[in-house]
């Protein structure tokens, strides 16, 4: 191994001691968010694709890592959202494939305990992805409704209230997209999907002689920061692909696909592909980050599509109800405060 890789390892070891693993590091996560937003189709809301929106999404893509170290209760509930450990057969630590896990995280935790596995050890990235996605769908549903009504409102006071509500909803949406971006980025990093998450591990059979060194942080952070740029990722996005199944199943498929890169990543490291001057490591990481940005672009377009039928307010209604003149928007949104 050349000196450059060793320096990455030393820097990464210090980082891991202080903050635990931070998938892709600030640079990689920012690029995933920015390039996904930049690649959104023209029919998506303009505030997402504006320079300010792109910058906000990129910055907020690091927010779940910024949360770390807030306190034991806070961290214990969130730190395991960044990964899901899969074994060499692609099974969760509950002994089942991702497609076979229970619908709720609490039921998954219970299943893990029947296998004498503590839930924090397994991770729950698959559930974090769906949770963050559903929040963005809800944000889009509110934004659709608010902008639709504001465009037609003639009462000055109500129009001003709507404009303020739209501004606040846009701010919330950008932040929530950043959080979704973070977990989609985590999902594109193979080491966040494996029991071999930071070196192969002495407790596992290792017939191919893969490294036991702590490679996780150095490769996803210092290596990416030194070698990957926005322009590289922008030119490497893959063709759009919409989800036509249940949201959970589409995320499972993405996780399964990205998990297949675990062994190739270790093999490339063994072969010296991450050494200084070797372009193979850069190409590998470029492909993984570009996949993350492509996935986020696709997930956001799916969320926009699904927001047409997402309910909001109480009594609940949808954007499609508004278009069909069904229900009372102000009653649904403000209830007894509607004056």
Secondary structure as UniProt FT lines:
FT   HELIX           3..19
FT   TURN            23..24
FT   HELIX           25..38
FT   TURN            42..43
FT   HELIX           46..49
FT   HELIX           51..60
FT   TURN            61..62
FT   HELIX           63..66
FT   TURN            67..69
FT   HELIX           72..78
FT   HELIX           79..82
FT   TURN            88..89
FT   TURN            93..94
FT   HELIX           98..100
FT   HELIX           105..114
FT   TURN            115..116
FT   HELIX           119..122
FT   HELIX           125..152
FT   HELIX           156..187
FT   HELIX           190..193
FT   TURN            202..203
FT   TURN            207..208
FT   HELIX           216..217
FT   HELIX           218..223
FT   HELIX           224..227
FT   HELIX           230..234
FT   TURN            235..236
FT   HELIX           247..259
FT   HELIX           261..270
FT   TURN            271..274
FT   TURN            276..277
FT   HELIX           279..306
FT   TURN            307..308
FT   TURN            313..316
FT   HELIX           319..323
FT   TURN            324..325
FT   HELIX           329..334
FT   HELIX           335..337
//
